[in-house]
Amino acid sequence: MKSSLTLEQKYDYYERSVQNAEGEVSFMKDEFKRIYKRSPSIFREDFCGTGAMSCEWVKGDKNARSFGIDLDPEPIKIGKVRHYSKLSSAEQKRVQYLEKNVMTVKTPPVDVVCAFNFSYFIFKKRSEMLRYFKAVRKSLKKDSIFFLDIFAGPESQKLITDVKKMKNLTYYWECQKFNPFTHDCLFAIHFRDAKGKKHKNVFTYEWRFWTMPEIRDILSEAGFSKTVVYWEGDDEDGNGDGVFTPAENAENCDAWVSYIAAFRD
Ligand SMILES: C[S@@+](CC[C@H](N)C(=O)[O-])C[C@H]1O[C@@H](n2cnc3c(N)ncnc32)[C@H](O)[C@@H]1O
C-alpha cells in the first residue's frame, strides 16, 4: 500500500522516533577508546538506511571514514539530502554509501561495524545469521568491535502497541504477529502527525525474534572472541535512563533494548 507521507516525512518521522545517531556514534567511539586506548577511524554501518550514523561518524575528525551499506536505493537517496549534503566537502569525501547486500559487500578493513535497530533479525535461519556474522568478522581489522542492538522482554512478544508521544508526532510500534514455535514475527511502525492524521504501516518488519543467548552463541561460533552486553540504567520513575553499561545479568523487565559488543580478537 502506498504511504500517505512524502519520502522526506517518512524518514524524518522514522529518525525522530527511533534513531539517535549522535548518541549512538559517541557511545561506540567512547567504548572503543576506553577499551583500546585509541580512536577508531573506519566505520561500517550495515543496514544503514539514510546513513545518519555514517555521516555523524566523520564529523570533526579528519581521520574518520565511513561506509553505509543498504540494499534499498530509497533511504540512501533521502539520506544524501538529509545528512550527507549537510557535511563539509572534506567530510563528504570520507563517507561512501554502498547500495549493496551486507552479506557480500567488500570494504577496506574497518575498526567498527554496527547493525542497529535490529535489522539483522531479517536473517531467519541460523545458518544465514552465522554467514552474516562471519562476513562481518572478516571485514574487521585486528582489535575491533561489532556493535549490535537487541530487544526482548515478555511484553515485546505480545500482540500489543507501544506508543511514544513526541512534539508534533506520535510513534506506534505494533507487534502484529508472533509465532511461538518459530519466533517468526511481524512488527509495524505507524505515526500520527501534528494534524492528528494517522499513517499506518509506514514501515513493516518480517523478522525472526532472536534471543540474546542465541545471538551470543552464533557470534562466538563465527569466531568473535568475546561478547559484552550493555544494559540500560533506570531513572527515578523506573524508566530507561539512556545510559548503557556492561552487565553480566539483569532484572527480567517487561521490555528492554540493549547493545552487544562482539570483539574480533
Ligand atoms: C530497520 S532499517 C534500519 C535503518 C537504520 N540502520 C536504523 O538503525 O534505523 C533496515 C534496513 O536494512 C536494509 N536491508 C535489509 N536487508 C539488507 C541486506 N541484506 N543488505 C543490506 N541492507 C539490507 C533495508 O533496506 C532497510 O533500509
The ligand as an ORCA input file, in Angstrom:
! r2SCAN-3c Opt
* xyz 0 1
  C      15.234     -1.318     10.148
  S      16.014     -0.452      8.783
  C      17.389      0.174      9.662
  C      17.777      1.573      9.315
  C      18.859      2.164     10.212
  N      20.077      1.372     10.211
  C      18.406      2.309     11.633
  O      19.145      1.968     12.561
  O      17.324      2.787     11.886
  C      16.640     -1.846      7.894
  C      17.367     -1.513      6.593
  O      18.080     -2.688      6.187
  C      18.076     -2.755      4.760
  N      18.423     -4.159      4.393
  C      17.679     -5.284      4.582
  N      18.366     -6.378      4.196
  C      19.594     -5.947      3.792
  C      20.760     -6.602      3.303
  N      20.805     -7.945      3.173
  N      21.830     -5.850      2.981
  C      21.798     -4.504      3.105
  N      20.713     -3.819      3.567
  C      19.623     -4.533      3.905
  C      16.710     -2.272      4.372
  O      16.706     -1.801      3.024
  C      16.476     -1.150      5.406
  O      16.853      0.109      4.902
*
